[in-house]
Amino acid sequence: MTGTIVLDESCNAENDSRELKKAMKGIGTDEAAIIKILSNRTVEQRLDICTKFKKMYGKSLKTELKSELSSHFLKLVKSLILPVPQLLAKEAHRAIKTSMPHSLIEVLIGMDNRSLNELKIFYIQKFNVSIERDLGGMLNVSSGYKRLVLAILQGSRNESEIPDPALAEQDAKDLSEAGPNRFGTEDPVFNALLASRGYEHLKLVFAEYRVEAYEDIGESIRSEMIGEHQEIYLQIVNLIRRPTACFAEALFKIMKGVGTDDDELIRVIVWRSEIDLEEIKVEFGRLLDRSLSDYISDETSGDYRSLLLAIVK
């Protein structure tokens, strides 16, 4: 998988800091210079710039940017100078407090144990409460949803990149033999698998399940679950099987209709920019027969649009 932002070893944090200071000096701001730098540096390089800027000028880059920029452009810039676990912790908090269960699942599925535990630590530092406690007060979601998310939050997933075929076959058999209500919220079998098995392993489990149950796991979920439960479990299965297609669909939903959910748009674009945004762009074009850049151009404006397009490439 390929991000649109890749490491440029020729870049220098001191030079970038100097250019950013110059862009914010005097009357008016050189937004183009800020966009050029931030959209072409990895998050590690952007954090190095923040450190160097503070040493050179005695002020935080974030504070300086806040005094010069505004609105969605500022929000996007601030997201770009956050470590990824901190960015996702803030997004998880927003998803919980605004009752957005699909967004919370999108944040958590795909994270490795280390990143998940870093998210949990920052969550406590930032919001003075654990994510697990906040989850308990999340509105308009079922207790089954909360149990599933709590299991994922344990951060105990087997992270071996090589799946165990024999174990995958046994997992699929156990799931198939769990009975007609194997996907019921009270049955721990599926939840335990989704929370503890590695993602490559789960792909193999889903393939073996088709052999054991004579139907695709998605078909079983559709036939045995309804409403929120069905939607959430299908989302998880699809995120594991084809994450780039899922994020392409998510971006379309974020921007379609009247008004764009800019918080969600920023989260996905910034987060995936170093992971798989190139593949997401391909999937988006395949889904809509139109480029992601074209869609963003129509749904956003100004320097905010320019920075988003510079990240998407």
C-alpha positions in Angstrom: 0.0 0.0 0.0 1.2 3.5 -0.8 0.6 6.9 0.7 0.6 10.2 -1.2 3.1 11.7 1.3 6.4 9.9 1.3 9.7 10.6 3.1 11.8 13.2 1.4 15.3 12.9 2.9 16.5 16.1 1.2 14.2 18.2 3.4 15.7 20.0 6.4 13.7 20.9 9.5 15.7 24.1 10.1 15.2 25.3 6.5 11.5 24.5 6.7 11.1 26.3 10.0 12.8 29.3 8.5 10.4 29.2 5.5 7.4 28.9 7.7 8.4 31.8 9.9 8.9 33.9 6.8 5.5 32.9 5.5 3.9 34.2 8.7 6.0 37.4 9.1 4.6 40.8 8.6 1.2 41.8 7.2 -0.5 38.9 5.5 0.3 35.2 5.4 1.9 33.2 2.6 -0.5 30.3 2.7 1.0 28.8 -0.5 4.3 28.4 1.3 2.7 26.7 4.3 0.8 24.4 2.1 3.9 23.4 0.0 5.9 22.4 3.1 3.2 20.7 5.2 1.8 18.7 2.3 5.2 17.3 1.3 6.5 16.2 4.7 5.8 13.0 6.6 4.2 13.3 10.0 7.6 12.5 11.6 9.2 15.3 9.6 6.4 17.7 10.5 6.9 16.9 14.2 10.7 17.5 13.7 9.8 20.9 12.3 7.7 21.7 15.3 10.6 20.9 17.6 13.1 22.9 15.6 10.8 25.9 15.2 10.4 26.1 19.0 14.2 26.0 19.5 14.8 28.6 16.8 12.1 31.1 17.7 11.0 30.3 21.3 7.4 29.9 20.2 5.4 26.9 19.2 4.6 26.4 15.6 1.0 25.5 16.5 0.6 28.9 18.4 2.0 30.8 15.5 -0.2 29.1 13.0 -3.3 29.6 15.1 -2.7 33.4 15.1 -2.4 33.4 11.3 -5.0 30.9 10.0 -8.6 30.2 10.6 -11.6 27.9 10.0 -11.2 24.5 8.3 -7.8 25.4 6.9 -6.5 25.9 10.5 -8.2 22.7 11.6 -6.5 20.7 8.8 -3.1 22.3 9.5 -3.4 21.5 13.2 -4.2 17.9 12.4 -1.1 17.6 10.2 1.2 18.5 13.2 -0.2 15.9 15.6 1.3 12.5 16.1 -1.1 9.9 14.6 -2.2 8.3 17.9 -3.1 11.7 19.3 -5.0 12.6 16.2 -7.0 9.3 16.4 -7.6 9.7 20.1 -9.2 13.1 19.4 -11.3 11.6 16.7 -12.3 8.7 18.9 -13.4 11.1 21.5 -15.4 13.1 19.0 -17.0 9.9 17.7 -18.0 8.8 21.2 -19.4 12.2 22.2 -21.3 12.7 19.0 -22.6 9.1 18.9 -20.9 8.1 15.6 -20.4 4.3 16.0 -19.1 3.7 12.5 -16.5 6.4 12.8 -15.2 4.9 16.0 -14.9 1.5 14.4 -13.1 3.0 11.4 -10.6 4.5 13.8 -10.0 1.3 15.8 -9.9 -1.4 13.2 -6.5 -1.6 11.6 -4.5 -0.2 14.4 -1.7 -2.2 15.8 -1.5 -2.9 19.6 1.2 -0.3 20.2 -0.7 2.5 18.4 -3.9 1.5 20.2 -2.2 1.6 23.6 -0.7 5.0 22.7 -4.1 6.2 21.8 -5.5 5.1 25.1 -2.7 6.8 27.1 -3.1 10.1 25.2 -6.9 9.9 25.6 -6.5 9.9 29.4 -3.9 12.7 29.3 -6.1 14.9 27.0 -9.6 14.2 28.4 -8.8 13.2 32.0 -10.9 10.0 31.6 -10.3 6.6 30.0 -11.7 5.9 26.6 -13.4 2.8 28.1 -15.2 4.9 30.7 -16.3 7.4 28.0 -17.5 4.5 25.8 -19.8 3.4 28.7 -21.7 6.7 28.4 -21.9 6.7 24.6 -25.5 7.4 23.6 -27.7 5.7 21.0 -25.6 2.5 20.7 -26.3 -1.0 22.1 -24.6 -2.7 25.0 -23.5 -5.3 22.4 -21.7 -2.6 20.4 -19.9 -1.4 23.6 -18.8 -4.9 24.5 -17.3 -5.4 21.1 -15.4 -2.1 21.2 -14.2 -2.9 24.7 -12.8 -6.2 23.5 -11.0 -4.4 20.6 -9.6 -1.8 23.1 -7.8 -4.5 25.0 -5.0 -4.2 22.5 -4.1 -7.9 22.7 -4.4 -8.8 19.0 -2.0 -11.4 17.7 0.1 -9.4 15.3 1.9 -12.2 13.4 1.9 -11.3 9.7 1.9 -15.0 8.8 -1.6 -16.6 9.4 -1.8 -20.1 10.8 -3.8 -22.2 8.3 -4.7 -24.9 10.8 -5.9 -22.4 13.4 -7.8 -20.5 10.8 -9.6 -23.6 9.8 -10.4 -24.4 13.4 -11.6 -20.8 14.0 -13.9 -21.0 11.0 -15.2 -24.4 12.2 -15.9 -23.0 15.7 -17.7 -20.1 14.2 -19.7 -22.2 11.9 -20.6 -24.7 14.6 -21.7 -22.0 17.1 -25.3 -22.5 15.9 -27.9 -20.4 14.1 -27.3 -17.5 16.5 -23.6 -17.5 16.1 -23.6 -13.8 15.4 -25.8 -12.9 18.3 -24.5 -10.2 20.5 -24.4 -12.5 23.5 -22.2 -15.2 21.8 -18.5 -14.3 22.5 -17.1 -16.5 19.7 -17.2 -13.9 16.9 -16.3 -11.0 19.1 -13.3 -12.8 20.5 -12.0 -13.6 17.0 -12.4 -10.0 15.8 -10.6 -8.6 18.8 -7.8 -11.1 19.2 -6.8 -12.5 15.8 -4.4 -10.8 13.4 -5.9 -9.1 10.4 -4.2 -11.4 7.8 -5.3 -14.4 9.9 -8.9 -13.1 9.9 -8.9 -12.9 6.1 -8.0 -16.6 6.0 -10.7 -17.4 8.6 -13.3 -15.7 6.5 -12.2 -17.7 3.5 -12.3 -20.9 5.5 -15.7 -20.0 6.9 -17.2 -20.1 3.4 -16.0 -23.7 3.1 -17.4 -24.7 6.5 -20.7 -22.8 6.3 -21.3 -23.0 2.5 -21.9 -19.3 2.4 -19.9 -16.1 2.7 -19.5 -14.6 6.2 -21.2 -11.4 5.0 -24.2 -13.4 3.9 -24.4 -15.0 7.3 -24.3 -11.6 9.0 -27.0 -10.3 6.7 -29.3 -13.2 7.4 -28.8 -13.4 11.1 -28.5 -9.8 12.2 -30.5 -6.6 11.7 -30.0 -2.9 12.2 -27.0 -1.6 14.0 -25.5 -5.0 14.7 -25.6 -6.0 11.1 -24.1 -2.7 9.9 -21.2 -2.7 12.4 -20.2 -6.3 11.8 -20.3 -5.9 8.1 -18.2 -2.8 8.4 -15.6 -4.6 10.4 -15.5 -7.5 8.0 -15.2 -5.2 5.0 -12.5 -3.0 6.7 -10.4 -6.2 7.3 -11.0 -7.6 3.8 -10.8 -4.4 1.7 -9.8 -1.3 3.7 -9.1 0.9 0.8 -12.5 0.3 -0.8 -14.1 1.0 2.6 -12.3 4.3 3.0 -13.2 5.3 -0.6 -16.9 4.6 0.2 -16.5 6.5 3.5 -15.1 9.6 1.7 -18.0 9.6 -0.7 -20.5 9.5 2.1 -18.7 12.3 3.9 -19.0 14.6 0.9 -22.3 13.6 -0.7 -25.5 15.5 -0.3 -25.9 18.9 1.3 -22.8 19.9 3.3 -19.6 18.0 3.9 -18.5 16.6 7.2 -15.2 18.4 7.3 -14.0 16.8 10.6 -14.4 13.4 9.0 -12.9 14.4 5.7 -9.8 15.8 7.6 -9.5 12.6 9.7 -9.5 10.3 6.7 -7.2 12.3 4.4 -4.6 13.1 7.0 -4.6 9.6 8.6 -4.4 7.7 5.4 -2.0 10.1 3.6 1.0 8.0 4.5 -0.7 4.6 4.5 -2.9 3.8 1.5 -4.3 7.1 0.1 -3.0 6.2 -3.4 -5.1 3.0 -3.4 -8.1 4.8 -1.9 -7.9 7.3 -4.8 -8.1 4.3 -7.3 -11.0 2.8 -5.5 -12.8 6.1 -5.3 -12.4 6.5 -9.1 -13.7 3.0 -9.6 -16.7 3.6 -7.4 -17.8 6.9 -8.8 -16.1 7.1 -12.2 -14.7 10.4 -11.0 -11.5 11.4 -9.2 -11.2 12.1 -5.5 -9.5 15.4 -6.3 -12.4 16.5 -8.5 -14.9 15.7 -5.8 -12.9 17.6 -3.1 -12.6 20.5 -5.5 -16.4 20.8 -5.8 -17.1 20.3 -2.0 -14.5 22.5 -0.5 -13.0 26.0 -1.1 -10.1 28.3 -0.5 -6.8 27.4 1.1 -8.5 24.5 2.8 -9.2 23.0 -0.6 -5.7 23.8 -1.8 -4.1 21.9 1.1 -6.4 18.9 0.8 -5.6 18.7 -2.9 -1.9 19.1 -2.2 -2.1 16.1 0.2 -4.2 14.0 -2.2 -1.8 14.8 -5.1 
